[in-house]
């Protein structure tokens, strides 16, 4: 783990790292497969509060980003949505998804074999779930990606971000898989920059000591600020 400003996320190195990881729950969770049940339980509680809110998203189509073998697709999203699309750049993980999902394959939608920095979603998603994947994007690519996600939401659609956050208040870089763990404040700053508004946040409970704190954020478009920005752009272009 390093914390210097010279570190740059290397997308090829990240892909190479995951190419050597087996398509198992323990593999996609970096040897922490034993936390999967607690993780899904926390996510389930969080998702249910969103689906039972005063202005809930529809339950037609969800998107699982950085899906791995489809752990979240199978255990969290498929029980609540008619169709689940997935985004995953690693071919062996993509190939493992249908088998892992098993009898619920009919609910699988499109399997996008593409990296998030290149993914361009169409406007149809009720919930876009991002978990333990945004650390593989540079700040600029993360902002551009979140804006694309924001603009692909259906009415009352929600982006969920579930990520490790540092306790140091600074980003911490990992040269092994070429990733970064951002601080809570850094995520909040990025969300605001992308004109996304937090409607709910929660710290994951029942995780072992000695690992990063994990937070869940529910984000919706900040239409007031988007409208202001659009008006400003129109004025500049006129």
N, C-alpha and C positions, 0 to 999 in steps of 0.2 A: 504494500500500500504506500503510495507516495502522495505528497501534497505540494507539488510545485507548479508554477504557471507555465512551464515548458511542455507539460504533458498535453498531447493531442490524442483524441480518440481516433483510433485506426480501424476503419470498418472492415478491412480485409483481415486484420488480426482477430477481430471479434468473431467473424465468420469461421476462421480457421479453428479458433478455440472450441466453438460449438460443434464443429464437424467431428471432433474427437469425443464428444459426449454421447453416451448410450441413450437410446430413446426409451427411457424409463422415468418413473416419477422421481426416483432418487437422483437420476441424472439431471433432469431439468431443474431440480431444486438444489443443485450443487452439493449433494450429499446430505441434504436436510429433508429427505422425504418424510421423516417422522413428524414434521410440522404440518403436513398437508391437511390433515383433518381439522386442526385448529384454524388453519388459514381459511379453508372453505366455510367453516362455521361462522367465522367473523365476517367474511364476505357475504354470506347468505343473509345474515342479520342486517347488514348495511344495505344490500340490494332490496330486501323486503320493505325497508322504511321508505325507499325511493318509489317503489311500485305502489305503495299505499298512501302516498302523500296527497295533498289537495290537488296538485296538477301533475299526475303521474305520467311517465312516458308510456307509449303503447308497448305491447309485448309481441310485436310482429317479428322484428329483425334486430339481433344483437351482433356485435363484432368483437371477436377476441383477438387482440393484437399481441404479437409475439407469442403465439399459442403453444409452441412446443409440440408435445404429443396430444394436446387437447384436454389437459387436466381440468382447466377452468371451463372449457366448452362443455365437457361431459357432466361435471359435478355441480356446476353453478348455473350456467346459462341455459343449457338445453331444457332443464325442468321448468323454466319460466318463459321461454320464447319459442315461437313457431319455427323460426329459422335462425341458425347461427353461422355467420361467415367467419373465416379465420384468416389471419395474416401471419405467415411464418417463412423466413428465408431459407431455412435448412431443409434440404430435400428429404433426408431420412425421417425428420420429424413430420413433415407433410405426409409422407407415405405411411407413417405409423398412426395418423389421426383416426382414419376410418376403423381400423382394427381396435384401437383403444376405446373409441366411442361405442363400438359394438352395435347392439340392437337399436340404438337411437340414430343410426346413420341417416335415416330419412329426414332428420331435422338439420343435417349439415347442408349449408348453402355452398357458396363459392369458397374454394381454398386458394388464397392468393399466395403464390410463392414469390415473395418480394420483401425487401427490407423496408422498414417504416419510413426512412428518409426518401424513398422513391414511391411509396404507396399514395395513390390518389383516389380516395373513396368517393362514391357517388352519394347523392343526398337521399338517404333512406333509413338511416340507423336510429333506432330508439335508444339503445345503450351501447356505448363504445367502451370496452373494458381494457385498460392498460395496466399490466401488473409485472413488476420486476423486469421491465424492458426499456424504459425511457432513459436509463443510465447508459445505454449504448448509443445515444444520439448526442451530437454536439448541441450547445445552446441554440445556435442559429437554426439547425435542422429540427430541433425539438419545437421551437416556436412556430416554424413553418408547418410542421406536422400537426400541432394542436390547432392551428388556424384551419387547416384543411378538414380536420375532424369536426371542428365547430361548425363549419359550413356544410357538413354532410349530415347533420342531425335532422331528424324528423321533428314535427311539432312536439314540444315538451321533451325532446330528446336530451340525454344526459351523457356526459363524458365522465367515466370513473378512472381515477388514477390511484393505484395502490403501489407504493414504493417505499424502499428503505430511505431513511433520512439520517443525516449525521447528527451527533450530539455536540460536535465541536463548533457548529455554526458555519463551518466552511465545507467546501466540496472536498471529497477524498477520492483519489484516483487509484485504480487497480490496473497495474500493467499486465497482469496475467491474462485477463480477458478484454483488456482495453475498454474499461468502463469507468463511469464516475458515479459516486453517490453524492447527491446534492443535499444541502441543508433544507430545513422546513422553510426558512425565509426565502431561499433562492427559488423554491417551487412557487411560493406565493407571488413573488415578483414576476416570474415567467407567466403565471396564469393571468395576472393583471395586464401584462404586456400583450397577451393574446386576446384580450377583451373577453375573458372568461370569469364568471362570478361563482364563488363557492356557495353552494346552498346547504352543504353538509360536510362535516369532516369527522373522522373518528380514528383513534389509535387502536391498532390490532392488539387484542388481549391474548393471554395464554401462550405467548411465545417464550422460549427459553432465554435465560439471561446470557449476556455475552454476545448477542447479535444486535444488529442495528434496530432501532425502533422502526416500526412500519406504520405508515399513515394511509388512510383512505380519504380521498377527496371526491366529492360530487360536484361537477362543474357544468354550468349552462351558459349560453351566450349572454353577454351583457349588452342587450339590444340598445339600451340608451347610449352607451359609449360607441357602439358600432354605428348607430345612426349619425352621431356627431362626427365620427371619422369619415363616414361616407359623404356627409355634407361638405366637410372640409376638402375632401378630394375633388368633389364636383366643382367647388369654388376655384381650386387651383387649376383645374383642367379647362375652365370656361374662358 
